[in-house]
Amino acid sequence: MIRIGLLTTLYEWRTTMATFRIWLVGFCLGGVFLTPAVAGGQETGSASDISGIQLNTKGFSSSQQCGQCHKELYNDWKRGLHADSSGNAVFKAAYMQAYFELGERARSVCLSCHAPVAYFNNDPKLTQPISREGVSCDFCHSIAEVLPGTVEGPQFRFEFGGVKQGPLSDSKSPFHKTRYNVLYRQSMFCKGCHELKSRNGIPLITTWSEWQESPYADKGVTCQQCHMEQIPGKTVVGSLENNARNQISNHDVASGHSLTKRRQALEIKIVGIETHKNRIRVQVDLTNKGAGHPMPTGLPIKKIILKVKVEKTDGGRRQVQKRVYQKVLADAQGKTVTNVVDLMLGKATTVISDNRIGPLETRRESFTFFVDQPREQTVSAAAYYNYAPEILQPAPIHIKLNEVQGRVR
């Protein structure tokens, strides 16, 4: 999915021989690039080992190390989906199915997105604790650049050497060097994981390009402004807390699985109810008022379902009609592809329909219900986010092997 390009710092790789060794490793890893660093912004502070904090200057550090100073940021991240991207039941089920299809190759295909540190550390079985941290703190804050993508996804360029990059131009730390990088304020940063084509070139996840084509991009409203909004909090704790900022970016990165975000994004209104002799006509407006991309975005198997219900006031007969909003893909035989693994493995060959609700778009829908007494009916409308992935769960087996009886005397 993501072919990762890795960048070490300039001061660690000055000699020609060192550069050659890096290129050779990159070549042997099949396209994982390790290149000397170029100046990406202002560096401040110095790398050090204080109070037991151990930072890896040649690779990724554990998020637990980051959490010793950035406690609130770490706790936010820990509650979010990024922290559990390789451990959640949805991924595990899909990963298992992909493994049956691809064998060992499934490890690199799947883990490059869901356990990127494991991918880089060549730990496909996730034996190291750091490999199971999902999309970790240091994975994100070591990204120096998002490179042009391939059909299997874009490439990242990293910088190591004790330098942590981020969106603040005046940050300083006695524990590590810091570097301001404007990329962290741009939606391009999110493209690295949220823009994906299948192996046969069919767009699967197009959230970034959807944003790029939206009115929000023209207004300069970025992904981070919606999904990492500013909240009260301290950037650091302990002895540095007095110098910390009083607001932090929300690092749980709430998205489509957040009830609050969904409610902020979608507005529903009943704009007309007309009664006739034996029927009711209902008009409903569905507005994507808060998402910078179509609703829903992400995997094509996700849906928005609008349900309009008419029922007798006394609790009698009930009628329900619905509309479904979804991007639908089909395979070479024209059969709809509904399994996430089949989508990822490139079994879809064409997009046959896409009626999702675009940013700031209002969709007016009309429904006609035939009833005996229209004025004795109540009308309601509701919108549902629908996603039905397969998951792993216990399946208890309880079989009676034998039974005997005894007589009470």
Buried (B, 14 or more C-beta within 10 A) or exposed (E): BBBBBBBBBEEBBEEEEEBEEBBEEBEEBEEBBBBBBEEBBEBBBEBEEEEEBEBBBEBBBBBBBBBBBBBBBBBBBBBBBBBBBBBBEBBBBBBBBBBEBBEEEBBBBBBBBBBBBBBBBEBBEBEEEBBBBBBBBBBBBBBBBBBEBEEBBBBBBBBBBBBBBBBBEEBEBEBBBBBBBEBBBBBBBBBBBBBBBBEEEBBBBBBBBBBBBBEBBEEEBBBBBBBBEEEEBBBBBEEBEEEBEEEBBBBBBBBBEBEEBBEBBBBEEEEEBEEEEEEBBBBBBBBBBBBBBBBBBBBBBBBBBBBBBBBBEEEEEEBEBEBEBBBBBBBEEEEEBEBBBBBBBBBBBEBEEBEBBBBBBBBEBEBEBEBEEBEEBEBEBEBEBBBEBBEBEEEEEEEEEEEEEEEEE
